[in-house]
Amino acid sequence: KARTAAHAAFDPIWRRHRLTRRKAYSWLAAQMGLPAELTHIALFDVAQCTAVITICKNRMEDIEK
């Protein structure tokens, strides 16, 4: 459930804003302080998924301003 919620928050960032998925994951890696090769929602635990949701919601709020 946590991974599904994280994808629901993350996917609109790259889909709506015409980023490649790879670029979006690179951005997410930088936001989370993780290496890009370890940044994939399928690998994340609940705490990391919660962080993804927060980061992505904040980003969408900034974009929509």
TORLO-523831 format. One record per atom (N, C-alpha, C, CB): residue number from 1; residue in one letter; chain; atom name; x, z, y. Coordinates in nm, 4 decimals. Glycine has a CB too. Layout:
N
     i   aa   ch   at       east         up      north
   NUM    A    A   CA          X          Z          Y
...
END
This chain:
65
     i   aa   ch   at       east         up      north
     1    K    A    N     0.0826     0.0000    -0.1196
     1    K    A   CA     0.0000     0.0000     0.0000
     1    K    A    C     0.0867     0.0000     0.1256
     1    K    A   CB    -0.0938     0.1209     0.0000
     2    A    A    N     0.1956     0.0759     0.1214
     2    A    A   CA     0.2840     0.0830     0.2384
     2    A    A    C     0.3486    -0.0525     0.2653
     2    A    A   CB     0.3929     0.1904     0.2179
     3    R    A    N     0.3889    -0.1221     0.1613
     3    R    A   CA     0.4508    -0.2544     0.1790
     3    R    A    C     0.3497    -0.3563     0.2313
     3    R    A   CB     0.5108    -0.3039     0.0462
     4    T    A    N     0.2282    -0.3479     0.1839
     4    T    A   CA     0.1233    -0.4379     0.2331
     4    T    A    C     0.0985    -0.4136     0.3816
     4    T    A   CB    -0.0076    -0.4184     0.1529
     5    A    A    N     0.0930    -0.2879     0.4201
     5    A    A   CA     0.0725    -0.2543     0.5615
     5    A    A    C     0.1911    -0.2991     0.6461
     5    A    A   CB     0.0504    -0.1031     0.5782
     6    A    A    N     0.3121    -0.2850     0.5928
     6    A    A   CA     0.4309    -0.3292     0.6660
     6    A    A    C     0.4281    -0.4808     0.6856
     6    A    A   CB     0.5595    -0.2871     0.5914
     7    H    A    N     0.3916    -0.5535     0.5826
     7    H    A   CA     0.3801    -0.6998     0.5972
     7    H    A    C     0.2709    -0.7369     0.6975
     7    H    A   CB     0.3503    -0.7653     0.4607
     8    A    A    N     0.1626    -0.6639     0.6976
     8    A    A   CA     0.0542    -0.6923     0.7922
     8    A    A    C     0.1010    -0.6754     0.9363
     8    A    A   CB    -0.0657    -0.6007     0.7651
     9    A    A    N     0.1937    -0.5837     0.9589
     9    A    A   CA     0.2480    -0.5636     1.0929
     9    A    A    C     0.3596    -0.6630     1.1238
     9    A    A   CB     0.2997    -0.4212     1.1078
    10    F    A    N     0.4411    -0.6962     1.0252
    10    F    A   CA     0.5589    -0.7821     1.0436
    10    F    A    C     0.5261    -0.9311     1.0487
    10    F    A   CB     0.6571    -0.7574     0.9326
    11    D    A    N     0.4436    -0.9785     0.9604
    11    D    A   CA     0.4191    -1.1224     0.9480
    11    D    A    C     0.3683    -1.1887     1.0762
    11    D    A   CB     0.3203    -1.1464     0.8385
    12    P    A    N     0.2804    -1.1262     1.1523
    12    P    A   CA     0.2362    -1.1917     1.2769
    12    P    A    C     0.3498    -1.2163     1.3770
    12    P    A   CB     0.1293    -1.1075     1.3432
    13    I    A    N     0.4538    -1.1356     1.3703
    13    I    A   CA     0.5646    -1.1542     1.4638
    13    I    A    C     0.6300    -1.2896     1.4430
    13    I    A   CB     0.6683    -1.0425     1.4478
    14    W    A    N     0.6561    -1.3265     1.3198
    14    W    A   CA     0.7207    -1.4559     1.2992
    14    W    A    C     0.6203    -1.5706     1.2927
    14    W    A   CB     0.8029    -1.4529     1.1720
    15    R    A    N     0.5017    -1.5448     1.2463
    15    R    A   CA     0.4032    -1.6538     1.2368
    15    R    A    C     0.3493    -1.6945     1.3738
    15    R    A   CB     0.2871    -1.6122     1.1464
    16    R    A    N     0.3114    -1.5996     1.4554
    16    R    A   CA     0.2522    -1.6295     1.5860
    16    R    A    C     0.3536    -1.6770     1.6882
    16    R    A   CB     0.1821    -1.5085     1.6389
    17    H    A    N     0.4760    -1.6324     1.6731
    17    H    A   CA     0.5757    -1.6590     1.7762
    17    H    A    C     0.6789    -1.7621     1.7330
    17    H    A   CB     0.6450    -1.5313     1.8142
    18    R    A    N     0.6439    -1.8348     1.6281
    18    R    A   CA     0.7215    -1.9493     1.5815
    18    R    A    C     0.8680    -1.9172     1.5539
    18    R    A   CB     0.7135    -2.0590     1.6822
    19    L    A    N     0.8910    -1.8034     1.4946
    19    L    A   CA     1.0237    -1.7693     1.4456
    19    L    A    C     1.0306    -1.8078     1.2991
    19    L    A   CB     1.0552    -1.6179     1.4658
    20    T    A    N     1.1503    -1.8344     1.2523
    20    T    A   CA     1.1624    -1.8480     1.1079
    20    T    A    C     1.1540    -1.7082     1.0491
    20    T    A   CB     1.2961    -1.9201     1.0668
    21    R    A    N     1.1185    -1.7019     0.9260
    21    R    A   CA     1.1115    -1.5715     0.8605
    21    R    A    C     1.2504    -1.5067     0.8588
    21    R    A   CB     1.0559    -1.5856     0.7159
    22    R    A    N     1.3530    -1.5883     0.8377
    22    R    A   CA     1.4899    -1.5373     0.8357
    22    R    A    C     1.5276    -1.4734     0.9693
    22    R    A   CB     1.5877    -1.6498     0.8021
    23    K    A    N     1.4932    -1.5408     1.0803
    23    K    A   CA     1.5239    -1.4850     1.2124
    23    K    A    C     1.4463    -1.3563     1.2361
    23    K    A   CB     1.4918    -1.5868     1.3228
    24    A    A    N     1.3232    -1.3536     1.1904
    24    A    A   CA     1.2430    -1.2325     1.2067
    24    A    A    C     1.3029    -1.1166     1.1274
    24    A    A   CB     1.0981    -1.2577     1.1624
    25    Y    A    N     1.3500    -1.1442     1.0063
    25    Y    A   CA     1.4138    -1.0383     0.9277
    25    Y    A    C     1.5467    -0.9962     0.9892
    25    Y    A   CB     1.4354    -1.0848     0.7833
    26    S    A    N     1.6194    -1.0882     1.0503
    26    S    A   CA     1.7440    -1.0519     1.1197
    26    S    A    C     1.7138    -0.9583     1.2366
    26    S    A   CB     1.8180    -1.1789     1.1703
    27    W    A    N     1.6079    -0.9911     1.3102
    27    W    A   CA     1.5648    -0.9046     1.4203
    27    W    A    C     1.5277    -0.7657     1.3671
    27    W    A   CB     1.4443    -0.9678     1.4955
    28    L    A    N     1.4504    -0.7631     1.2592
    28    L    A   CA     1.4083    -0.6361     1.2006
    28    L    A    C     1.5291    -0.5555     1.1532
    28    L    A   CB     1.3115    -0.6603     1.0838
    29    A    A    N     1.6253    -0.6223     1.0927
    29    A    A   CA     1.7474    -0.5542     1.0465
    29    A    A    C     1.8170    -0.4850     1.1633
    29    A    A   CB     1.8440    -0.6546     0.9788
    30    A    A    N     1.8288    -0.5559     1.2734
    30    A    A   CA     1.8934    -0.4978     1.3919
    30    A    A    C     1.8141    -0.3785     1.4434
    30    A    A   CB     1.9080    -0.6035     1.5030
    31    Q    A    N     1.6829    -0.3897     1.4445
    31    Q    A   CA     1.5985    -0.2795     1.4922
    31    Q    A    C     1.6117    -0.1552     1.4044
    31    Q    A   CB     1.4525    -0.3237     1.4972
    32    M    A    N     1.6306    -0.1781     1.2744
    32    M    A   CA     1.6361    -0.0669     1.1798
    32    M    A    C     1.7792    -0.0189     1.1537
    32    M    A   CB     1.5714    -0.1076     1.0490
    33    G    A    N     1.8769    -0.0917     1.2077
    33    G    A   CA     2.0155    -0.0547     1.1848
    33    G    A    C     2.0602    -0.0777     1.0413
    33    G    A   CB     2.0361     0.0886     1.2211
    34    L    A    N     2.0060    -0.1820     0.9807
    34    L    A   CA     2.0377    -0.2150     0.8412
    34    L    A    C     2.1082    -0.3499     0.8336
    34    L    A   CB     1.9094    -0.2167     0.7547
    35    P    A    N     2.1881    -0.3707     0.7297
    35    P    A   CA     2.2434    -0.5047     0.7087
    35    P    A    C     2.1306    -0.6017     0.6731
    35    P    A   CB     2.3517    -0.5032     0.5967
    36    A    A    N     2.1428    -0.7241     0.7191
    36    A    A   CA     2.0373    -0.8237     0.6957
    36    A    A    C     2.0076    -0.8418     0.5473
    36    A    A   CB     2.0771    -0.9577     0.7564
    37    E    A    N     2.1109    -0.8367     0.4646
    37    E    A   CA     2.0900    -0.8603     0.3209
    37    E    A    C     2.0117    -0.7473     0.2524
    37    E    A   CB     2.2245    -0.8775     0.2519
    38    L    A    N     2.0012    -0.6327     0.3182
    38    L    A   CA     1.9240    -0.5208     0.2623
    38    L    A    C     1.7895    -0.5032     0.3317
    38    L    A   CB     2.0038    -0.3918     0.2727
    39    T    A    N     1.7588    -0.5943     0.4215
    39    T    A   CA     1.6350    -0.5828     0.4975
    39    T    A    C     1.5311    -0.6768     0.4403
    39    T    A   CB     1.6587    -0.6128     0.6465
    40    H    A    N     1.4472    -0.6214     0.3572
    40    H    A   CA     1.3351    -0.6957     0.3000
    40    H    A    C     1.2285    -0.5940     0.2632
    40    H    A   CB     1.3789    -0.7814     0.1749
    41    I    A    N     1.1097    -0.6165     0.3077
    41    I    A   CA     1.0015    -0.5201     0.2878
    41    I    A    C     0.9808    -0.4880     0.1401
    41    I    A   CB     0.8720    -0.5733     0.3477
    42    A    A    N     1.0033    -0.5832     0.0523
    42    A    A   CA     0.9861    -0.5584    -0.0913
    42    A    A    C     1.0819    -0.4502    -0.1429
    42    A    A   CB     1.0076    -0.6882    -0.1698
    43    L    A    N     1.1907    -0.4265    -0.0702
    43    L    A   CA     1.2896    -0.3262    -0.1110
    43    L    A    C     1.2674    -0.1902    -0.0452
    43    L    A   CB     1.4285    -0.3754    -0.0784
    44    F    A    N     1.1761    -0.1818     0.0493
    44    F    A   CA     1.1605    -0.0617     0.1311
    44    F    A    C     1.0755     0.0453     0.0646
    44    F    A   CB     1.0999    -0.0979     0.2632
    45    D    A    N     1.1106     0.1700     0.0979
    45    D    A   CA     1.0296     0.2832     0.0546
    45    D    A    C     0.9222     0.3098     0.1607
    45    D    A   CB     1.1183     0.4103     0.0308
    46    V    A    N     0.8419     0.4124     0.1388
    46    V    A   CA     0.7305     0.4408     0.2295
    46    V    A    C     0.7804     0.4701     0.3711
    46    V    A   CB     0.6481     0.5594     0.1772
    47    A    A    N     0.8858     0.5487     0.3844
    47    A    A   CA     0.9378     0.5818     0.5176
    47    A    A    C     0.9860     0.4578     0.5911
    47    A    A   CB     1.0518     0.6827     0.5066
    48    Q    A    N     1.0528     0.3686     0.5213
    48    Q    A   CA     1.0996     0.2450     0.5843
    48    Q    A    C     0.9814     0.1561     0.6221
    48    Q    A   CB     1.1955     0.1692     0.4904
    49    C    A    N     0.8810     0.1504     0.5393
    49    C    A   CA     0.7616     0.0717     0.5727
    49    C    A    C     0.6922     0.1276     0.6961
    49    C    A   CB     0.6637     0.0691     0.4542
    50    T    A    N     0.6869     0.2591     0.7067
    50    T    A   CA     0.6288     0.3224     0.8246
    50    T    A    C     0.7082     0.2848     0.9490
    50    T    A   CB     0.6245     0.4754     0.8078
    51    A    A    N     0.8407     0.2819     0.9365
    51    A    A   CA     0.9256     0.2416     1.0489
    51    A    A    C     0.8991     0.0965     1.0870
    51    A    A   CB     1.0742     0.2610     1.0140
    52    V    A    N     0.8837     0.0091     0.9890
    52    V    A   CA     0.8538    -0.1323     1.0164
    52    V    A    C     0.7246    -0.1436     1.0962
    52    V    A   CB     0.8427    -0.2133     0.8843
    53    I    A    N     0.6244    -0.0721     1.0559
    53    I    A   CA     0.4945    -0.0768     1.1242
    53    I    A    C     0.5096    -0.0340     1.2695
    53    I    A   CB     0.3917     0.0134     1.0526
    54    T    A    N     0.5800     0.0745     1.2932
    54    T    A   CA     0.6002     0.1231     1.4298
    54    T    A    C     0.6789     0.0229     1.5134
    54    T    A   CB     0.6724     0.2576     1.4282
    55    I    A    N     0.7883    -0.0269     1.4595
    55    I    A   CA     0.8724    -0.1246     1.5305
    55    I    A    C     0.7925    -0.2494     1.5647
    55    I    A   CB     0.9956    -0.1624     1.4457
    56    C    A    N     0.7177    -0.2995     1.4696
    56    C    A   CA     0.6426    -0.4235     1.4898
    56    C    A    C     0.5267    -0.4037     1.5874
    56    C    A   CB     0.5898    -0.4756     1.3561
    57    K    A    N     0.4583    -0.2926     1.5788
    57    K    A   CA     0.3502    -0.2663     1.6744
    57    K    A    C     0.4054    -0.2586     1.8161
    57    K    A   CB     0.2764    -0.1354     1.6389
    58    N    A    N     0.5185    -0.1916     1.8335
    58    N    A   CA     0.5814    -0.1828     1.9650
    58    N    A    C     0.6209    -0.3216     2.0144
    58    N    A   CB     0.7046    -0.0905     1.9600
    59    R    A    N     0.6752    -0.4037     1.9282
    59    R    A   CA     0.7159    -0.5393     1.9661
    59    R    A    C     0.5953    -0.6227     2.0084
    59    R    A   CB     0.7893    -0.6080     1.8496
    60    M    A    N     0.4874    -0.6144     1.9324
    60    M    A   CA     0.3671    -0.6909     1.9668
    60    M    A    C     0.3094    -0.6440     2.0999
    60    M    A   CB     0.2613    -0.6781     1.8557
    61    E    A    N     0.3145    -0.5150     2.1270
    61    E    A   CA     0.2674    -0.4637     2.2565
    61    E    A    C     0.3536    -0.5189     2.3696
    61    E    A   CB     0.2694    -0.3084     2.2582
    62    D    A    N     0.4852    -0.5240     2.3481
    62    D    A   CA     0.5754    -0.5802     2.4514
    62    D    A    C     0.5475    -0.7279     2.4740
    62    D    A   CB     0.7233    -0.5610     2.4111
    63    I    A    N     0.5236    -0.8025     2.3690
    63    I    A   CA     0.4976    -0.9461     2.3795
    63    I    A    C     0.3681    -0.9717     2.4551
    63    I    A   CB     0.4912    -1.0104     2.2399
    64    E    A    N     0.2683    -0.8892     2.4293
    64    E    A   CA     0.1359    -0.9111     2.4877
    64    E    A    C     0.1237    -0.8624     2.6319
    64    E    A   CB     0.0322    -0.8427     2.4038
    65    K    A    N     0.2263    -0.7977     2.6843
    65    K    A   CA     0.2223    -0.7502     2.8232
    65    K    A    C     0.2352    -0.8651     2.9201
    65    K    A   CB     0.3328    -0.6484     2.8487
END
